[in-house]
Amino acid sequence: PPATIQERMYGYDASAEKIAMIQIAQQTFSTIVAFGTRDKYFLKVELIGHHVITATVMAIGLQPFAHAYIGIFFGLTELSTLPLNVIDTLKQFKNVAKAFPLVTMVCNFTFGIAFLVLRVGLTSYVSVGFQRDCYQLYSTTGAAHSVPAVVFSSMANLFICALQLYWARLIINGLVSTLTGSKKGKKGKNSKAA
């Protein structure tokens, strides 16, 4: 990461800007689909909260703001979504999933491990630095471009981290039930339409 708070929080990065624009479009699309289809799965409070908060944080990021963190929080962590997309596709094509049970099992396991490593482990670790930088910005008079934007970003980070921990619990329950063959905890984190 860049050495100074000014570089980390206000330095421009073209890749981070692209990630922010893609996330805004994707989170807006997911929210519209949720309300447009009225599918009770997609209308879960935690999913709508995730979509709206992520899109808002990304809009703030276009300032530029926190570009040094965007690539990790909303770029690298998205790698865990690749096996999730396969899982969700197989759920829609049950005959294909039945024909390739090993693919389903490998994707479930890969998603679970990637989620825990990237979205819980890495995100939690990097969030400590992000929170420290946010605190320094809003506690030092005149350092923040917008105190409300910095405070919102800090609170959003805490919300997303808590949500990741909630989903991690579901994933762990799902992995345990898969490994033990138990039906208990079978509701593991299926899809969040991230």
N, C-alpha and C positions, 0 to 999 in steps of 0.2 A: 504493500500500500504506500501511497505517497507519504512523505515525511511530515508535512505540516498539515494542520487542521484546515487551513485555507485551501490547500490542494485537494485534500480528501473530500471536503464538503462543497467546495465551489469550483474545483477544477473541471474543465470540459473534457469529455471523452465521447467521441462520435459513436462508438459501439454502445455505450450506456444510453445515449440518446435514442438509438435505434431500438434497443431493448425496451426502453420506456414507451416509445410509440407503439411497438408491437403489443406490449402488455395492456396499454390503454385500449387498443382495438379488441384484443382477445377478451379482456375482462368485461368490456361493454357488451360484446357479442354474447358472452355467457350469461350476463344478466338479462339481456333481451330475450334470449332463448328460454331462460327459466320462467320469465313472466309470460312470454308468448305461448309456450307449450302448456303452462300451468301444471307441469309434471311435479308431483310432490317431492320427488327426490331432489330435483334441481332448485326447488323453492325452500330448501332447508336454510334456516337463519344463518348458520355458520358459513354456508356457501355464498349466500348473497352478501353477507358481511365481508367475506374474503374478497369477492369480486369488486365491490364498491370501494373498500379501503385500498386495495392494490391499485386500482385505476386512479384514485385520488393521489396516492403517494407518487405514482408515476408521473402524473400531471405536475406535481410539485417538483419532481426530479428534472423536468424540462427546463428549469430555471437558468442554468444548471444547478442542481443540488444533489449532493451525495453520489456523484457519478462513480466514485471509487468503490462504493458499496453496491450499486445497482447490478453490476456484472456478476457479483456473487449471489446476492439475495434473489435476483429475478432472472439470472442467466444460467449460471452453473447449476443451481439447484433444480432447474427445469429438466436436467438429464434424468431425474427420477421419474418424470412424466412419460418417457418413452415406453417403458414396459407397461405402465398403467394404460396407455392408449391401446396397446395390444390386448390387455385384459378386458377393457371396455368393449373393444370390437368383438372379441370372442363371446362376450356375454350376449351380444346381439345376434350372433350366429352360433347358436348352441350346437348345431350338428357339426360344425367345424371344430368347436371346442371339444366335443365328444370324440372326434376322430384324432385329435392331437392333444391328449391330456398332458403329455410331458411339456408341451409348449406353455400351457396354462400354468402348470406347476413352476416351471423355470421363471416365467414372467412374474408370477406372484412373489416368489422368493427374491428375484432380482429387484423388483419394485420395493419390497419391504426393506431390504438391506440398503438400497440406494436412498430411500426416503430417510431412514434412520441416520445414515452417515452424512448425507448432504443437508437435508432439511431440518434435522434435529442437531446433529453434532456440529457441522460447519456453521450453520446459521446461528446457533447459540453462541458459539465461540466468537464469531465476527460481530454479533450483536453487542457484545460487551464493549468493543471499541467504538461501535456506532453510538451507543448510549453515552459513552464518555464524551465523544465529540459533540453530540447534541447538548449535553449538559453544559459543556464549556461554552457553546454558542449562546444558549439562552441565559446563562448566568453572568456572562460578560457583556456589559452595556455596549450596544452598538456593533457587536460581533455578528449577529444573525441578520440575514437579509429580511427575515420576517419571523418574529418570535412565535406567532401562532402556527406558522408552517413548520417550524422546527419542533415545537411541542407536539403537534399533530403527528409528524413523522416518527417521533420518539414513541408516542402512544401506539401508533399503528404497528411499529416494530414489535412492541410488547404483545399486542393483540395477535399478530401473526405467529410469533413464537409460542404463545399459549395455545393457539389453534394447532400448530404443528405438534405440540406435545399431546394434545387431545387425540389427534389423528394417529400419532405414534402408538398410543395406548391401544387403539383399535387394531393397528397393524400387528403389534406384538401379540395381541390376543388371537388374531387370525393366523399368524405364523405358528404359534404354539398349537392351535387346534389342528393345523395342517400337519405339523410334525408328529403330533400325538394321535391323530385320527379322531380326535374328540369333536363333538358338535358344539361344545361350550365355547363361547367367544367367536363363533363362526361369522359374526357380523363384521369382521375386520373392515378396515377402510376400503371401500369398493372403488368409488370414483368421486372426485370432487370437481370434475369439469374445470380443472385449473386453467 
